[in-house]
Amino acid sequence: MGNIVISEFITLDGVVEIPEEWMGPYFTPELGQTIGSLMGAQDTMLLGRVTYQEFAAHWPNQTGDMADTMNGTPKYVVSGTLESADWQNSTLIPAASAFAEIAELKQQPGKNIGMTGSGTLVSSLLSEGLLDELHLLVFPLVVGSGQRLFGASGAQLPLKLLDSAAFQSGVMHLTYAKA
């Protein structure tokens, strides 16, 4: 069974939107190794529409190991508006049947199903109990506004801390699972 393992760049005030605008000074080789380890433990990616479109516009035009991984990995994109998912190795999951199809995907043999970005989808999966691990890479920064990962539903979501690590840059890596 594939676990859904989510990794999110998040600020101290809970913002996950447009991390490329605020993570730069904190992105170190240590953080890169952590991301590489998370990616190495997955053989499938699950993406929301916005993240999918950003990645699909960027990665097919890149070269190197990371581009090979991003382009070659099977990808499932959840959307209520996309009519097709044309990036290499991509499959569209209609939003209306997403929870059932993701539950079926978790039953397939293989490694982890990795997610990054896709804040709206992550929030939904948390609420539905489909999340297995949540890796928060907390940046020592308050941005003040933007899409937040938590708080939209108003419902409590108990989690248990599995691990934590502090990086030299001040970034914290917090790993949670369902409580």
N, C-alpha and C positions, 0 to 999 in steps of 0.2 A: 504494500500500500504506500502511495506517495504522500508524504506530508507536505502541506502548504506552508512554506517558510517565507515570511515577508521580511524584507529589509527596507527600512525607511530612513532617509535623511530628515531630521526634524530639529527645529530650533527650540530653545528653552520655552518659548511661548506657544509651542505646539504646531508651528507652521511647517507644512511639507511642500508648499507650492514653490516652483521655480528654484530648486536648490542651486542650480548653476550660477545664480546671481549672488549667493551668499556663502557657499561652502569653500570657495577657492583658497583663502588663506589657511584653512584648517585641513586641507587635503594633503596628507602625508603618505610616504611609502607604507607606514604602519596601517593606515586606514585602507590603502590600496590592497594590502595583503589580506585584510579581513574580508573585503569585498570579494577578492579572488577566491578565498576559502569558501565563502557562501555560494559563489557561482560554481565552484568545482563540485559541490555537493548536490547540484541540481542537474536534471537532464531535460527539464521542461520549464517553460516560462508561461506565466499567467499575467495578462495585462488588461488594463482598462483602455478605453478608446483613446483618451488624450495621450497617455504615455505611449501607447502603440503608435499613434500617428507621429509623435516626436521621434521615436526610435526608428520607425520605418523611413522617415525622411533623412535620417542621419547615417545609420549603420551600413546600408547597402553601398554607400559611397566611400567607405573606409577600408583600410587594409590592415593586416596584422592579426595577431592571435586573438585579441579581444573582438575584433570585427568578425573573424571566423567563428568564434563562439556565439556571438549575438546573431549572426546570420544563419548559422547552421543548426541552432537549437530549435526544437519544435516549440511553437508559440501558439497559445490560445488567447484570443482577444474577446472580451465581453463588451458588447455594445448594443444599444437599442436603436442606433442610427446608421451605423456602417452597413453597406450592402455587400461589401467584399473585404477580404483581408489578403492583399496581394504580395506582401513582403514574404520572401522565401520561408517555407516551412510554417506558414501561419494558417490557423483555422479560426473561423468566426463562430462565437457562441452567442446566440441571441439573448439579450438581457432577460426576456420573459421566461426563459428556461435555464438561466445561468446556474442557479443553486443546484438543481438536479443534475445538470451536466458536469458541474465541478465536483459534486459528490461522486459521480461515476468515474471521473478522471482520477480522483484520489484512490480508487480501487484498482487502477492499473498497476502492474509491476513496474518498478523502476526506482530511481532516486527521488530526491525532493522536487517539488513543483515550486519554483522560485518566483517571487514577485518583488518588484521595486516600483516606486512611484504609485500611480493608480490609487490615489487617496480615497476616492469615492468607493471604488470596488473593495479596497481594504476595509473600510468602515463597514460595508455591507457584510463582508465575510466574517468580520469580528462579531457582528450582531447575530449572524446565523449560526455561529459556532463551528464554522468550517476551517478556521485558522488553527494551525498546530504550533507554530513558533513565530514570535514577533521579535525581530532584531531592530531596536531603535538605536540609530547612530545620532546621538544628541549633541548638537553643535552649541558651543558656548556663546550664544548670540540671541538677541531678541530683535525680531524684524518688525514687530508691531502690527502687521496686517498680512493677510493672505489666507489661503485655504488651510484649515486646521484638520488634523487627523481625528481628533476626538471632540465630542461635545455636541454634534449635530442632532443625535437622537435623544439626548437627555437621559438615556438609560445607563445604569451602572454596569460596568463590565469588570468583574473580578479577574485578575491575572496573578500568576505566581512568578516570581523572579527565579530564573534558572542560572543566570550568570551575569557578571558585570566586569567591565575592564575600563580603565582610564588611559587615554593616549596622551602622549607628551603635548599635543596640540590643544588639549583641553576637551576634546571630543570624548564622550562616554559611549561605550557599547553596552547596552542593556538588552538582555535576552529574556523574553517572557513566554509563558505558555498559558493555556486556559487553566483557571484555578479549579 
